[in-house]
Amino acid sequence: MARDNSAALFTNEKAESEDDPYASGVMTLEGKEYYLDAWKIKEDGQDQLDIRFKAKGSSKKSGDGDGFMKRNQKTADKHPDWKGEIQKGGTKYKIAGWRRQSQKGLWYLSLAIELPEAPKTQSKQEDDPNADYPF
């Protein structure tokens, strides 16, 4: 299993039509593995990756989630080449992708997935100004 909350997208050398994904790979999100496909499209004249994914072993035709990535305007070498978001079950995750080359010379995108922040809880005293204080 790959590192949690990460993915790799490899260019699909066997794509025969626009219906075939531009790139495919595997994603691990919160301990579960997913097949990942991406189609390269132009949105407002900019390159964009349209992403869809489904759990390994799933018989769902519609998949488990989708998202997009756009080319990032890098200001430093360490910044991601692509940025975007995916959505699964109403939860949005930020994603970032770096273009890498494997030891075999294949180009791919290494993706990092940022989990959404848990909502901050307020203390009883912040919620209710008339709450009893311990003094």
C-alpha positions as CSV (number, residue, x, y, z in Angstrom):
1,M,0.0,0.0,0.0
2,A,1.2,3.5,-0.9
3,R,1.9,6.2,1.7
4,D,-1.5,7.4,3.1
5,N,-3.1,10.5,1.6
6,S,-0.9,10.4,-1.5
7,A,-1.2,9.2,-5.1
8,A,0.8,8.8,-8.3
9,L,-0.6,9.5,-11.8
10,F,1.3,8.0,-14.7
11,T,0.7,9.0,-18.3
12,N,-1.5,6.5,-20.2
13,E,0.6,5.5,-23.2
14,K,-2.1,3.2,-24.5
15,A,-4.8,5.9,-24.7
16,E,-6.6,5.6,-28.1
17,S,-9.3,8.2,-27.9
18,E,-10.4,11.2,-25.9
19,D,-12.6,8.9,-23.8
20,D,-9.5,7.1,-22.5
21,P,-7.8,8.7,-19.5
22,Y,-4.7,10.9,-20.1
23,A,-3.2,9.4,-16.9
24,S,-4.0,6.7,-14.3
25,G,-2.8,5.6,-11.0
26,V,-3.5,4.6,-7.4
27,M,-4.4,6.9,-4.5
28,T,-4.5,6.1,-0.8
29,L,-6.9,8.3,1.1
30,E,-7.5,7.9,4.8
31,G,-6.3,4.3,4.8
32,K,-8.3,3.2,1.7
33,E,-7.0,2.6,-1.8
34,Y,-8.6,4.0,-4.9
35,Y,-8.1,3.7,-8.7
36,L,-7.5,7.2,-10.0
37,D,-8.0,8.4,-13.6
38,A,-7.4,11.9,-15.1
39,W,-8.4,13.5,-18.4
40,K,-6.5,16.5,-19.7
41,I,-8.8,19.3,-20.8
42,K,-8.6,23.0,-21.6
43,E,-10.6,25.3,-19.2
44,D,-10.6,29.0,-20.1
45,G,-7.5,28.3,-22.2
46,Q,-5.6,26.7,-19.3
47,D,-4.6,23.0,-18.9
48,Q,-6.6,21.2,-16.4
49,L,-6.8,17.6,-15.2
50,D,-10.4,16.3,-14.6
51,I,-10.0,13.6,-12.0
52,R,-12.3,10.6,-11.1
53,F,-11.7,7.8,-8.6
54,K,-13.2,4.7,-7.2
55,A,-12.3,2.3,-4.5
56,K,-10.3,-0.8,-5.4
57,G,-12.8,-3.7,-5.8
58,S,-15.8,-1.4,-6.1
59,S,-18.4,-2.3,-8.6
60,K,-19.8,1.2,-8.7
61,K,-19.9,2.6,-12.3
62,S,-20.1,6.2,-11.1
63,G,-17.1,6.1,-8.9
64,D,-16.5,7.4,-5.4
65,G,-15.3,10.9,-6.1
66,D,-14.0,13.5,-8.5
67,G,-12.1,16.7,-8.7
68,F,-9.7,18.8,-10.8
69,M,-6.2,20.1,-10.9
70,K,-4.8,23.2,-12.6
71,R,-1.3,24.2,-13.5
72,N,0.2,26.2,-10.6
73,Q,2.0,29.5,-11.1
74,K,5.2,28.4,-9.4
75,T,7.3,31.0,-7.6
76,A,9.8,28.5,-6.2
77,D,11.1,25.2,-7.4
78,K,9.7,23.4,-4.4
79,H,6.1,24.6,-5.1
80,P,3.8,22.1,-6.7
81,D,3.4,22.0,-10.5
82,W,-0.4,21.4,-10.2
83,K,-3.0,22.3,-7.5
84,G,-6.6,21.5,-7.1
85,E,-9.2,19.6,-5.1
86,I,-11.0,16.4,-5.0
87,Q,-14.3,15.6,-3.3
88,K,-15.5,12.4,-1.7
89,G,-18.9,12.0,0.0
90,G,-19.3,15.8,0.4
91,T,-15.8,16.2,1.9
92,K,-13.3,18.4,0.0
93,Y,-9.6,17.7,0.0
94,K,-6.9,19.9,-1.3
95,I,-4.4,18.2,-3.6
96,A,-1.0,19.2,-5.0
97,G,1.1,17.5,-7.6
98,W,4.8,17.5,-8.5
99,R,6.1,16.3,-11.8
100,R,8.7,13.6,-11.2
101,Q,10.7,11.0,-13.2
102,S,10.9,7.4,-12.2
103,Q,14.1,5.4,-12.2
104,K,12.9,3.8,-15.4
105,G,12.6,7.3,-17.0
106,L,8.8,7.5,-16.9
107,W,7.2,10.9,-16.1
108,Y,4.5,11.0,-13.5
109,L,2.7,13.3,-11.0
110,S,3.4,12.6,-7.3
111,L,0.3,13.9,-5.4
112,A,-0.1,14.9,-1.8
113,I,-3.6,15.1,-0.3
114,E,-4.4,17.5,2.5
115,L,-7.1,16.4,4.9
116,P,-9.7,19.0,5.8
117,E,-9.3,20.7,9.1
118,A,-11.6,19.6,11.9
119,P,-14.0,22.4,12.9
120,K,-12.8,24.3,15.9
121,T,-14.9,23.8,18.9
122,Q,-15.7,26.6,21.3
123,S,-15.7,26.3,25.0
124,K,-18.9,26.6,26.9
125,Q,-17.9,30.0,28.2
126,E,-17.3,31.3,24.7
127,D,-20.7,29.9,23.5
128,D,-22.7,31.3,26.5
129,P,-21.6,34.6,28.1
130,N,-23.9,33.8,31.0
131,A,-22.2,30.4,31.7
132,D,-21.1,29.6,35.2
133,Y,-17.5,30.4,35.8
134,P,-15.3,28.3,38.1
135,F,-14.5,31.2,40.4
